[in-house]
Amino acid sequence: MQTLKLVAVSAGLSAPSSTRLLADRLAKAAESRLVEQEYAVEVQVVELRELAVDIAKNFVTGFPSGELEAAIDAVTGADGVIAVTPVFTASYSGLFKSFFDLIAPDALTGKPVLVAATGGTARHSLVLDHALRPLFAYLRALVVPTAVYAASEDWGSGGDEALPTGFGGDGLPSRIQRAGRELAEFVAARPAAREADEDEVVPFEQQLADLRLD
């Protein structure tokens, strides 16, 4: 049985935090879908608040601590990444951005990434499309279609329930499940695509010939 690794990056600052809770739920949704497809799954959570000092020192010294290097290796070596940030000043947090600034620009190329954010009001939900997607597009990651934003009202008895069809959309659990399934499908498809590429390597000269027009 093939083992796939999911890494969730949580930039929450408190303990416990809604950011970490959302990361855990998204990881569980993706894991459950992969298990249904008969994959073994390893899930790791990277708590950035525990690495805040190391991240700052890395910018000054140019050298990561052992813990920070291990976190970066976990993210770049994962089969799928879940990236969750709280919203600060209508964008991702500085801690979140600083961590991903330390990752080589090509290290996430083609890697499935699920983006998510938490905030006090639903008015900040556009951060998903205006900040998070462009960041991971620049890193050439494969961002799954469904991104998840959880406002304060999404947690608890009312918002934390799936809304019936036709009543204004989906509740938080439905969005989490949908995003988790999408990430799982992308992750499951990636090894097969990589194996196909390795089995059929096209020489560069042939690639040029294929591009020529008659």
N, CA, C and O of each residue as an XYZ file, in Angstrom:
856
protein
N       0.839     -1.200      0.000
C       0.000      0.000      0.000
C       0.873      1.249      0.000
O       1.781      1.381      0.821
N       0.594      2.161     -0.922
C       1.374      3.378     -1.021
C       1.008      4.352      0.084
O      -0.171      4.549      0.378
N       2.020      4.966      0.700
C       1.796      5.949      1.752
C       1.965      7.347      1.190
O       2.995      7.663      0.594
N       0.958      8.183      1.377
C       0.989      9.567      0.940
C       1.095     10.476      2.156
O       0.536     10.179      3.211
N       1.810     11.578      2.006
C       2.031     12.489      3.125
C       1.324     13.812      2.899
O       1.523     14.470      1.878
N       0.498     14.194      3.861
C      -0.155     15.499      3.861
C       0.464     16.347      4.963
O       0.642     15.882      6.089
N       0.791     17.591      4.635
C       1.332     18.516      5.628
C       0.434     19.738      5.698
O       0.190     20.399      4.689
N      -0.057     20.035      6.896
C      -0.890     21.221      7.112
C      -0.052     22.286      7.802
O       0.550     22.033      8.845
N      -0.016     23.475      7.219
C       0.717     24.600      7.798
C      -0.293     25.536      8.442
O      -1.168     26.076      7.764
N      -0.172     25.727      9.748
C      -1.090     26.589     10.484
C      -0.338     27.802     11.010
O       0.663     27.668     11.714
N      -0.828     28.988     10.660
C      -0.184     30.224     11.106
C      -0.931     30.865     12.267
O      -0.735     32.048     12.545
N      -1.779     30.113     12.943
C      -2.484     30.648     14.101
C      -1.525     31.027     15.209
O      -0.490     30.384     15.384
N      -1.858     32.069     15.962
C      -0.958     32.564     16.999
C      -1.343     32.129     18.400
O      -0.505     32.154     19.301
N      -2.573     31.736     18.603
C      -3.012     31.326     19.938
C      -3.065     29.811     20.034
O      -2.948     29.100     19.035
N      -3.244     29.337     21.254
C      -3.373     27.901     21.475
C      -4.461     27.656     22.518
O      -4.283     27.996     23.688
N      -5.593     27.066     22.103
C      -5.896     26.622     20.733
C      -6.302     27.802     19.846
O      -6.538     28.907     20.332
N      -6.379     27.547     18.543
C      -6.763     28.607     17.615
C      -7.725     28.053     16.577
O      -7.694     26.864     16.261
N      -8.578     28.921     16.050
C      -9.496     28.491     14.997
C      -8.736     28.142     13.724
O      -9.194     27.323     12.928
N      -7.576     28.763     13.533
C      -6.752     28.454     12.364
C      -6.260     27.013     12.420
O      -6.311     26.298     11.420
N      -5.786     26.586     13.586
C      -5.327     25.204     13.744
C      -6.508     24.244     13.629
O      -6.379     23.170     13.041
N      -7.647     24.620     14.182
C      -8.831     23.771     14.098
C      -9.241     23.563     12.645
O      -9.569     22.445     12.246
N      -9.225     24.633     11.851
C      -9.580     24.513     10.441
C      -8.558     23.646      9.708
O      -8.934     22.827      8.869
N      -7.280     23.814     10.012
C      -6.243     22.986      9.384
C      -6.462     21.509      9.700
O      -6.342     20.657      8.819
N      -6.783     21.209     10.952
C      -7.012     19.818     11.351
C      -8.216     19.222     10.625
O      -8.171     18.073     10.183
N      -9.288     19.999     10.501
C     -10.487     19.480      9.844
C     -10.265     19.249      8.347
O     -10.749     18.267      7.783
N      -9.542     20.146      7.725
C      -9.248     19.971      6.297
C      -8.352     18.759      6.074
O      -8.557     17.994      5.131
N      -7.357     18.587      6.942
C      -6.473     17.429      6.820
C      -7.250     16.132      7.018
O      -7.016     15.149      6.315
N      -8.167     16.134      7.969
C      -8.969     14.935      8.225
C      -9.856     14.608      7.025
O     -10.009     13.440      6.667
N     -10.438     15.631      6.405
C     -11.303     15.401      5.242
C     -10.513     14.806      4.087
O     -10.969     13.865      3.438
N      -9.323     15.355      3.828
C      -8.493     14.830      2.746
C      -8.009     13.422      3.069
O      -8.005     12.544      2.206
N      -7.604     13.215      4.311
C      -7.130     11.888      4.727
C      -8.223     10.836      4.564
O      -7.965      9.740      4.064
N      -9.434     11.165      4.983
C     -10.539     10.206      4.888
C     -10.806      9.800      3.450
O     -11.057      8.629      3.165
N     -10.751     10.765      2.546
C     -10.977     10.457      1.137
C      -9.864      9.579      0.573
O     -10.142      8.662     -0.200
N      -8.626      9.838      0.939
C      -7.518      9.018      0.460
C      -7.575      7.603      1.025
O      -7.245      6.638      0.336
N      -7.996      7.488      2.278
C      -8.147      6.154      2.888
C      -9.229      5.363      2.162
O      -9.092      4.155      1.967
N     -10.306      6.041      1.759
C     -11.346      5.372      0.976
C     -10.788      4.810     -0.323
O     -11.278      3.800     -0.830
N      -9.766      5.461     -0.859
C      -9.129      5.012     -2.091
C      -7.997      4.024     -1.826
O      -7.224      3.686     -2.722
N      -7.918      3.570     -0.579
C      -6.979      2.527     -0.160
C      -5.525      2.990     -0.177
O      -4.623      2.226     -0.523
N      -5.310      4.247      0.200
C      -3.963      4.743      0.426
C      -3.706      4.793      1.926
O      -4.617      5.043      2.714
N      -2.470      4.557      2.308
C      -2.046      4.860      3.671
C      -1.666      6.336      3.701
O      -1.052      6.839      2.761
N      -2.024      7.023      4.768
C      -1.821      8.469      4.813
C      -1.088      8.861      6.092
O      -1.431      8.412      7.185
N      -0.085      9.695      5.934
C       0.629     10.286      7.066
C       0.323     11.774      7.088
O       0.519     12.464      6.088
N      -0.157     12.275      8.221
C      -0.513     13.692      8.351
C       0.418     14.356      9.357
O       0.629     13.844     10.456
N       0.969     15.493      8.974
C       1.833     16.276      9.861
C       1.346     17.716      9.874
O       0.988     18.262      8.830
N       1.331     18.331     11.043
C       0.946     19.736     11.166
C       2.171     20.551     11.551
O       2.881     20.210     12.498
N       2.412     21.616     10.822
C       3.498     22.549     11.127
C       2.886     23.789     11.764
O       2.160     24.532     11.103
N       3.174     24.017     13.042
C       2.674     25.192     13.763
C       3.705     26.312     13.641
O       4.776     26.244     14.244
N       3.382     27.331     12.867
C       4.357     28.389     12.623
C       4.643     29.237     13.853
O       5.731     29.803     13.967
N       3.695     29.339     14.776
C       3.942     30.157     15.970
C       5.111     29.603     16.776
O       5.808     30.350     17.463
N       5.324     28.287     16.691
C       6.441     27.667     17.400
C       7.773     27.923     16.704
O       8.835     27.679     17.277
N       7.715     28.415     15.467
C       8.922     28.659     14.678
C       9.152     30.143     14.421
O      10.043     30.502     13.651
N       8.367     31.006     15.049
C       8.410     32.441     14.740
C       9.804     33.035     14.944
O      10.297     33.768     14.087
N      10.434     32.724     16.067
C      11.772     33.272     16.343
C      12.783     32.721     15.351
O      13.643     33.454     14.863
N      12.681     31.423     15.051
C      13.614     30.803     14.100
C      13.462     31.405     12.705
O      14.451     31.593     11.997
N      12.224     31.709     12.310
C      11.992     32.317     10.996
C      12.639     33.701     10.940
O      13.291     34.041      9.953
N      12.464     34.499     11.995
C      13.068     35.830     12.034
C      14.595     35.751     11.999
O      15.242     36.525     11.293
N      15.162     34.830     12.747
C      16.621     34.684     12.774
C      17.150     34.247     11.414
O      18.240     34.649     11.009
N      16.371     33.419     10.707
C      16.804     32.958      9.390
C      16.978     34.133      8.428
O      17.912     34.147      7.626
N      16.077     35.122      8.508
C      16.194     36.287      7.629
C      17.448     37.105      7.940
O      18.020     37.733      7.049
N      17.874     37.097      9.210
C      19.044     37.879      9.607
C      20.340     37.125      9.326
O      21.304     37.704      8.825
N      20.361     35.835      9.648
C      21.594     35.054      9.532
C      21.726     34.318      8.206
O      22.833     34.033      7.749
N      20.580     34.011      7.590
C      20.615     33.238      6.358
C      20.690     31.745      6.581
O      20.830     30.979      5.628
N      20.596     31.317      7.846
C      20.686     29.890      8.159
C      19.477     29.471      8.993
O      19.171     30.115      9.997
N      18.787     28.402      8.594
C      17.644     27.932      9.374
C      18.085     27.094     10.564
O      19.126     26.438     10.522
N      17.294     27.120     11.615
C      17.526     26.202     12.731
C      17.152     24.792     12.286
O      16.564     24.604     11.222
N      17.494     23.816     13.101
C      17.142     22.440     12.761
C      15.648     22.245     12.661
O      15.163     21.536     11.779
N      14.904     22.882     13.580
C      13.447     22.736     13.576
C      12.829     23.392     12.343
O      11.912     22.841     11.734
N      13.334     24.564     11.981
C      12.801     25.259     10.808
C      13.144     24.498      9.531
O      12.305     24.373      8.639
N      14.336     24.003      9.441
C      14.736     23.237      8.258
C      13.866     21.984      8.116
O      13.477     21.614      7.008
N      13.565     21.334      9.251
C      12.711     20.154      9.205
C      11.309     20.500      8.730
O      10.692     19.732      7.992
N      10.801     21.663      9.153
C       9.467     22.094      8.732
C       9.440     22.386      7.238
O       8.496     22.005      6.546
N      10.472     23.061      6.739
C      10.544     23.359      5.305
C      10.645     22.072      4.505
O       9.986     21.927      3.475
N      11.465     21.134      4.972
C      11.611     19.841      4.279
C      10.289     19.075      4.269
O       9.961     18.399      3.295
N       9.531     19.189      5.372
C       8.241     18.493      5.440
C       7.281     19.030      4.385
O       6.590     18.264      3.714
N       7.243     20.354      4.244
C       6.333     20.976      3.280
C       6.757     20.657      1.857
O       5.926     20.266      1.036
N       8.037     20.819      1.554
C       8.503     20.585      0.180
C       8.487     19.110     -0.190
O       8.433     18.769     -1.372
N       8.532     18.231      0.808
C       8.515     16.800      0.533
C       7.145     16.164      0.593
O       7.009     14.963      0.362
N       6.120     16.954      0.901
C       4.772     16.416      1.043
C       4.143     16.108     -0.308
O       4.514     16.689     -1.328
N       3.194     15.192     -0.302
C       2.412     14.927     -1.509
C       1.301     15.954     -1.686
O       0.854     16.202     -2.805
N       0.859     16.545     -0.593
C      -0.161     17.585     -0.639
C      -0.003     18.507      0.558
O       0.374     18.058      1.640
N      -0.291     19.800      0.376
C      -0.114     20.800      1.428
C      -1.428     21.514      1.690
O      -2.157     21.862      0.761
N      -1.720     21.726      2.959
C      -2.859     22.539      3.390
C      -2.281     23.768      4.077
O      -1.587     23.641      5.085
N      -2.557     24.953      3.547
C      -1.975     26.188      4.066
C      -3.084     27.073      4.624
O      -3.969     27.515      3.891
N      -3.025     27.327      5.936
C      -4.105     28.067      6.608
C      -3.512     29.243      7.378
O      -2.571     29.081      8.155
N      -4.074     30.421      7.152
C      -3.588     31.632      7.819
C      -4.743     32.414      8.429
O      -5.849     32.400      7.889
N      -4.501     33.094      9.543
C      -5.480     34.089      9.982
C      -5.347     35.326      9.092
O      -4.297     35.550      8.490
N      -6.401     36.117      9.010
C      -6.376     37.337      8.200
C      -5.941     38.507      9.065
O      -6.559     38.804     10.087
N      -4.868     39.169      8.645
C      -4.386     40.376      9.300
C      -4.354     41.496      8.260
O      -3.708     41.353      7.222
N      -5.048     42.616      8.529
C      -5.057     43.764      7.631
C      -5.408     43.343      6.204
O      -4.739     43.722      5.243
N      -6.464     42.558      6.092
C      -7.035     42.158      4.803
C      -6.113     41.274      3.969
O      -6.270     41.198      2.750
N      -5.140     40.596      4.616
C      -4.271     39.699      3.871
C      -3.785     38.584      4.789
O      -4.205     38.491      5.942
N      -2.891     37.733      4.266
C      -2.321     36.683      5.109
C      -1.418     37.332      6.152
O      -0.997     38.479      5.998
N      -1.128     36.590      7.208
C      -0.303     37.129      8.282
C       1.152     37.233      7.834
O       1.581     36.537      6.913
N       1.903     38.105      8.494
C       3.318     38.249      8.189
C       4.088     36.971      8.476
O       5.024     36.634      7.751
N       3.702     36.256      9.525
C       4.368     34.998      9.867
C       4.170     33.971      8.764
O       5.107     33.269      8.386
N       2.954     33.884      8.253
C       2.637     32.956      7.169
C       3.478     33.280      5.929
O       4.105     32.391      5.354
N       3.491     34.552      5.520
C       4.248     34.966      4.338
C       5.743     34.747      4.530
O       6.434     34.306      3.612
N       6.241     35.055      5.725
C       7.664     34.900      5.980
C       8.106     33.449      5.848
O       9.187     33.172      5.326
N       7.279     32.528      6.316
C       7.639     31.110      6.199
C       7.736     30.697      4.734
O       8.705     30.049      4.337
N       6.757     31.061      3.938
C       6.781     30.653      2.534
C       7.822     31.436      1.736
O       8.221     30.997      0.658
N       8.272     32.594      2.246
C       9.383     33.300      1.613
C      10.679     32.499      1.714
O      11.589     32.691      0.908
N      10.768     31.611      2.691
C      11.979     30.823      2.899
C      12.014     29.558      2.045
O      13.019     28.848      2.026
N      10.930     29.276      1.344
C      10.875     28.090      0.494
C      11.337     28.458     -0.912
O      10.913     29.470     -1.470
N      12.200     27.634     -1.472
C      12.731     27.893     -2.816
C      11.591     28.046     -3.811
O      10.599     27.321     -3.732
N      11.722     28.994     -4.761
C      10.623     29.301     -5.687
C      10.103     28.120     -6.486
O       8.939     28.109     -6.887
N      10.955     27.118     -6.723
C      10.520     25.974     -7.526
C      10.215     24.739     -6.689
O       9.923     23.680     -7.244
N      10.277     24.854     -5.360
C      10.122     23.682     -4.500
C       8.685     23.164     -4.439
O       8.459     22.004     -4.093
N       7.723     24.009     -4.770
C       6.317     23.594     -4.717
C       5.721     23.425     -6.116
O       4.504     23.308     -6.255
N       6.549     23.412     -7.134
C       6.060     23.310     -8.511
C       5.214     22.052     -8.708
O       5.684     20.939     -8.478
N       3.969     22.237     -9.134
C       3.084     21.119     -9.401
C       2.530     20.431     -8.175
O       1.817     19.435     -8.301
N       2.838     20.936     -6.987
C       2.368     20.281     -5.762
C       0.946     20.730     -5.433
O       0.676     21.931     -5.419
N       0.025     19.792     -5.166
C      -1.338     20.182     -4.793
C      -1.363     20.936     -3.460
O      -0.799     20.481     -2.465
N      -2.023     22.089     -3.458
C      -2.121     22.922     -2.260
C      -3.567     23.350     -2.058
O      -4.227     23.808     -2.991
N      -4.043     23.199     -0.850
C      -5.374     23.676     -0.469
C      -5.163     24.906      0.391
O      -4.461     24.839      1.400
N      -5.760     26.037      0.011
C      -5.585     27.263      0.779
C      -6.839     27.549      1.596
O      -7.961     27.277      1.169
N      -6.615     28.105      2.784
C      -7.727     28.408      3.684
C      -7.326     29.554      4.602
O      -6.142     29.836      4.789
N      -8.335     30.210      5.172
C      -8.070     31.340      6.054
C      -9.171     31.463      7.092
O     -10.283     30.970      6.901
N      -8.848     32.125      8.190
C      -9.826     32.392      9.245
C      -9.823     33.887      9.544
O      -8.810     34.567      9.380
N     -10.981     34.388      9.989
C     -11.076     35.803     10.320
C     -12.320     36.088     11.124
O     -13.178     35.223     11.301
N     -12.405     37.302     11.603
C     -13.524     37.664     12.459
C     -14.803     37.945     11.708
O     -15.889     37.857     12.280
N     -14.692     38.286     10.422
C     -15.871     38.633      9.645
C     -15.770     38.050      8.243
O     -14.676     37.897      7.702
N     -16.918     37.728      7.661
C     -16.950     37.152      6.312
C     -16.488     38.141      5.256
O     -16.203     37.738      4.128
N     -16.405     39.433      5.589
C     -15.991     40.440      4.611
C     -14.549     40.236      4.145
O     -14.152     40.763      3.106
N     -13.768     39.476      4.907
C     -12.376     39.248      4.543
C     -12.179     37.988      3.701
O     -11.042     37.598      3.434
N     -13.265     37.350      3.283
C     -13.136     36.089      2.558
C     -12.421     36.244      1.214
O     -11.887     35.272      0.679
N     -12.411     37.466      0.667
C     -11.738     37.684     -0.619
C     -10.227     37.502     -0.524
O      -9.543     37.454     -1.546
N      -9.705     37.400      0.694
C      -8.267     37.156      0.853
C      -7.849     35.863      0.156
O      -6.703     35.730     -0.272
N      -8.764     34.924      0.044
C      -8.445     33.653     -0.606
C      -8.038     33.862     -2.057
O      -7.062     33.274     -2.525
N      -8.791     34.706     -2.774
C      -8.535     34.914     -4.192
C      -7.571     36.069     -4.471
O      -6.880     36.072     -5.490
N      -7.530     37.045     -3.568
C      -6.707     38.227     -3.821
C      -5.292     38.108     -3.263
O      -4.402     38.846     -3.687
N      -5.067     37.191     -2.316
C      -3.744     37.077     -1.699
C      -3.188     35.649     -1.757
O      -2.067     35.431     -2.216
N      -3.979     34.684     -1.289
C      -3.443     33.324     -1.184
C      -3.240     32.650     -2.537
O      -2.187     32.062     -2.784
N      -4.231     32.728     -3.406
C      -4.060     32.090     -4.724
C      -2.890     32.695     -5.511
O      -2.097     31.945     -6.081
N      -2.759     34.028     -5.559
C      -1.604     34.585     -6.271
C      -0.263     34.158     -5.681
O       0.692     33.928     -6.423
N      -0.181     34.050     -4.357
C       1.065     33.623     -3.726
C       1.479     32.239     -4.211
O       2.629     32.027     -4.597
N       0.536     31.296     -4.189
C       0.889     29.930     -4.572
C       0.942     29.750     -6.090
O       1.579     28.821     -6.585
N       0.279     30.631     -6.818
C       0.459     30.628     -8.270
C       1.883     31.039     -8.616
O       2.493     30.476     -9.525
N       2.414     32.023     -7.890
C       3.801     32.438     -8.103
C       4.766     31.291     -7.810
O       5.781     31.138     -8.490
N       4.446     30.488     -6.797
C       5.286     29.338     -6.435
C       5.016     28.142     -7.338
O       5.592     27.071     -7.148
N       4.134     28.327     -8.324
C       3.793     27.312     -9.318
C       3.190     26.046     -8.700
O       3.342     24.946     -9.231
N       2.508     26.226     -7.573
C       1.793     25.112     -6.968
C       0.471     24.890     -7.697
O       0.000     25.759     -8.430
N      -0.113     23.726     -7.487
C      -1.396     23.386     -8.089
C      -2.476     23.598     -7.031
O      -2.740     22.711     -6.219
N      -3.097     24.778     -7.043
C      -4.077     25.128     -6.013
C      -5.432     24.507     -6.357
O      -5.930     24.679     -7.469
N      -6.023     23.790     -5.409
C      -7.293     23.117     -5.681
C      -8.406     24.148     -5.831
O      -8.305     25.240     -5.272
N      -9.465     23.826     -6.573
C     -10.512     24.818     -6.871
C     -11.197     25.408     -5.655
O     -11.449     26.612     -5.609
N     -11.503     24.574     -4.666
C     -12.237     25.074     -3.505
C     -11.280     25.547     -2.422
O     -10.466     24.771     -1.921
N     -11.380     26.827     -2.062
C     -10.661     27.375     -0.919
C     -11.680     27.584      0.201
O     -12.868     27.763     -0.063
N     -11.220     27.561      1.435
C     -12.146     27.619      2.574
C     -11.813     28.810      3.458
O     -10.678     28.977      3.904
N     -12.830     29.636      3.702
C     -12.696     30.745      4.643
C     -13.678     30.512      5.782
O     -14.852     30.224      5.547
N     -13.202     30.637      7.004
C     -14.055     30.438      8.177
C     -14.071     31.713      9.012
O     -13.062     32.087      9.608
N     -15.225     32.377      9.049
C     -15.413     33.551      9.900
C     -15.891     33.100     11.272
O     -16.210     31.928     11.475
N     -15.937     34.029     12.199
C     -16.344     33.688     13.563
C     -17.717     33.043     13.605
O     -17.952     32.112     14.375
N     -18.638     33.551     12.760
C     -20.001     33.016     12.773
C     -20.102     31.623     12.166
O     -21.133     30.965     12.306
N     -19.043     31.160     11.489
C     -19.068     29.821     10.904
C     -18.868     28.724     11.942
O     -19.171     27.559     11.683
N     -18.361     29.088     13.111
C     -18.131     28.100     14.157
C     -19.315     28.098     15.120
O     -19.898     29.146     15.396
N     -19.656     26.951     15.614
C     -20.726     26.888     16.594
C     -21.999     26.300     16.045
O     -21.990     25.672     14.987
N     -23.086     26.495     16.746
C     -24.335     25.794     16.467
C     -24.965     26.156     15.135
O     -25.584     25.302     14.501
N     -24.825     27.416     14.688
C     -25.503     27.829     13.476
C     -24.683     27.645     12.220
O     -25.026     26.851     11.344
N     -23.575     28.406     12.144
C     -22.786     28.380     10.933
C     -22.030     27.087     10.717
O     -21.632     26.790      9.591
N     -21.819     26.303     11.783
C     -21.034     25.083     11.669
C     -21.900     23.900     11.273
O     -21.653     22.774     11.704
N     -22.901     24.145     10.465
C     -23.772     23.092      9.958
C     -23.938     23.267      8.458
O     -23.896     24.386      7.946
N     -24.127     22.159      7.757
C     -24.356     22.243      6.319
C     -25.735     22.837      6.065
O     -26.726     22.388      6.640
N     -25.795     23.847      5.203
C     -27.066     24.456      4.867
C     -27.770     23.633      3.790
O     -27.105     23.119      2.890
N     -29.090     23.494      3.856
C     -29.817     22.769      2.811
C     -29.646     23.443      1.458
O     -29.459     24.657      1.384
N     -29.710     22.662      0.398
C     -29.597     23.201     -0.953
C     -30.645     24.286     -1.167
O     -31.819     24.106     -0.841
N     -30.200     25.429     -1.728
C     -31.131     26.507     -2.008
C     -31.276     27.505     -0.887
O     -32.084     28.428     -0.985
N     -30.491     27.339      0.210
C     -30.610     28.258      1.331
C     -29.329     29.082      1.496
O     -28.833     29.269      2.607
N     -28.808     29.567      0.371
C     -27.703     30.511      0.464
C     -26.327     29.902      0.403
O     -25.352     30.625      0.603
N     -26.184     28.622      0.140
C     -24.845     28.057      0.016
C     -24.594     26.942      0.993
O     -25.528     26.351      1.535
N     -23.337     26.657      1.216
C     -22.932     25.550      2.074
C     -22.429     26.060      3.404
O     -21.840     27.138      3.492
N     -22.669     25.269      4.448
C     -22.084     25.549      5.743
C     -20.620     25.135      5.745
O     -20.137     24.526      4.790
N     -19.921     25.469      6.816
C     -18.499     25.196      6.907
C     -18.155     23.717      6.722
O     -17.220     23.418      5.980
N     -18.860     22.779      7.356
C     -18.506     21.369      7.155
C     -18.582     20.922      5.703
O     -17.738     20.150      5.249
N     -19.578     21.396      4.971
C     -19.700     21.025      3.559
C     -18.529     21.551      2.750
O     -17.998     20.854      1.885
N     -18.127     22.782      3.031
C     -16.989     23.354      2.306
C     -15.698     22.621      2.636
O     -14.861     22.401      1.760
N     -15.537     22.245      3.894
C     -14.349     21.496      4.301
C     -14.300     20.147      3.593
O     -13.252     19.744      3.088
N     -15.428     19.455      3.559
C     -15.458     18.147      2.914
C     -15.168     18.259      1.425
O     -14.420     17.448      0.879
N     -15.747     19.248      0.764
C     -15.533     19.414     -0.665
C     -14.066     19.730     -0.965
O     -13.476     19.149     -1.875
N     -13.486     20.645     -0.200
C     -12.087     20.999     -0.414
C     -11.170     19.818     -0.117
O     -10.197     19.588     -0.835
N     -11.479     19.072      0.938
C     -10.667     17.906      1.274
C     -10.707     16.845      0.192
O      -9.691     16.225     -0.123
N     -11.896     16.638     -0.381
C     -12.016     15.656     -1.469
C     -11.209     16.098     -2.688
O     -10.548     15.282     -3.330
N     -11.265     17.377     -2.999
C     -10.522     17.876     -4.156
C      -9.020     17.701     -3.957
O      -8.316     17.263     -4.867
N      -8.537     18.041     -2.774
C      -7.110     17.865     -2.515
C      -6.721     16.393     -2.625
O      -5.686     16.057     -3.201
N      -7.554     15.522     -2.071
C      -7.273     14.084     -2.138
C      -7.198     13.596     -3.577
O      -6.322     12.801     -3.918
N      -8.105     14.064     -4.419
C      -8.109     13.630     -5.821
C      -6.846     14.123     -6.535
O      -6.255     13.390     -7.328
N      -6.439     15.345     -6.260
C      -5.225     15.877     -6.874
C      -3.997     15.095     -6.404
O      -3.120     14.762     -7.201
N      -3.946     14.810     -5.107
C      -2.805     14.078     -4.554
C      -2.741     12.663     -5.109
O      -1.664     12.178     -5.456
N      -3.886     12.002     -5.195
C      -3.922     10.629     -5.697
C      -3.531     10.561     -7.158
O      -2.924      9.582     -7.591
N      -3.869     11.588     -7.924
C      -3.566     11.583     -9.359
C      -2.112     11.919     -9.636
O      -1.581     11.517    -10.671
N      -1.463     12.634     -8.757
C      -0.108     13.127     -9.029
C       0.930     12.014     -9.168
O       1.740     12.076    -10.093
N       0.951     10.990     -8.291
C       1.943      9.925     -8.484
C       1.765      9.194     -9.804
O       2.750      8.833    -10.449
N       0.523      8.970    -10.213
C       0.270      8.286    -11.477
C       0.766      9.121    -12.650
O       1.329      8.583    -13.603
N       0.560     10.435    -12.584
C       1.028     11.317    -13.646
C       2.547     11.334    -13.701
O       3.137     11.354    -14.781
N       3.186     11.326    -12.517
C       4.635     11.337    -12.476
C       5.212     10.055    -13.051
O       6.203     10.090    -13.781
N       4.592      8.915    -12.725
C       5.053      7.640    -13.260
C       4.891      7.589    -14.775
O       5.743      7.044    -15.477
N       3.796      8.160    -15.278
C       3.573      8.179    -16.723
C       4.634      9.026    -17.416
O       5.111      8.677    -18.497
N       5.002     10.143    -16.785
C       6.028     11.004    -17.365
C       7.375     10.294    -17.407
O       8.134     10.441    -18.365
N       7.669      9.517    -16.351
C       8.942      8.809    -16.301
C       8.995      7.694    -17.320
O      10.061      7.404    -17.863
N       7.847      7.053    -17.596
C       7.809      5.949    -18.553
C       7.936      6.439    -19.988
O       8.384      5.702    -20.866
N       7.538      7.691    -20.223
C       7.529      8.210    -21.589
C       8.277      9.535    -21.648
O       7.673     10.606    -21.719
N       9.602      9.441    -21.618
C      10.436     10.628    -21.679
C      10.669     11.002    -23.140
O      11.189     10.199    -23.915
N      10.287     12.208    -23.510
C      10.435     12.674    -24.884
C      11.713     13.495    -24.987
O      11.856     14.488    -24.273
N      12.662     13.105    -25.868
C      13.898     13.874    -26.023
C      13.603     15.321    -26.402
O      12.585     15.613    -27.031
N      14.503     16.224    -26.013
C      14.291     17.641    -26.268
C      14.186     17.930    -27.763
O      13.371     18.750    -28.188
N      15.009     17.256    -28.553
C      14.964     17.472    -29.990
C      13.600     17.095    -30.555
O      13.090     17.759    -31.458
N      13.011     16.024    -30.020
C      11.692     15.609    -30.480
C      10.623     16.624    -30.071
O       9.686     16.894    -30.821
N      10.783     17.185    -28.858
C       9.840     18.208    -28.426
C       9.863     19.404    -29.379
O       8.814     19.953    -29.718
N      11.071     19.808    -29.812
C      11.184     20.924    -30.749
C      10.536     20.580    -32.085
O       9.856     21.409    -32.690
N      10.757     19.333    -32.542
C      10.184     18.916    -33.810
C       8.658     18.927    -33.752
O       7.992     19.290    -34.721
N       8.117     18.527    -32.610
C       6.658     18.491    -32.464
C       6.060     19.885    -32.507
O       4.897     20.057    -32.871
N       6.856     20.884    -32.133
C       6.339     22.262    -32.097
C       6.393     22.933    -33.467
O       5.761     23.971    -33.662
N       7.125     22.370    -34.409
C       7.254     23.004    -35.732
C       5.943     22.913    -36.515
O       5.230     21.910    -36.486
N       5.674     23.981    -37.194
C       4.447     24.013    -38.000
C       4.767     23.635    -39.438
O       5.832     23.982    -39.950
N       3.859     22.931    -40.090
C       4.041     22.568    -41.496
C       3.854     23.798    -42.385
O       3.967     23.700    -43.607
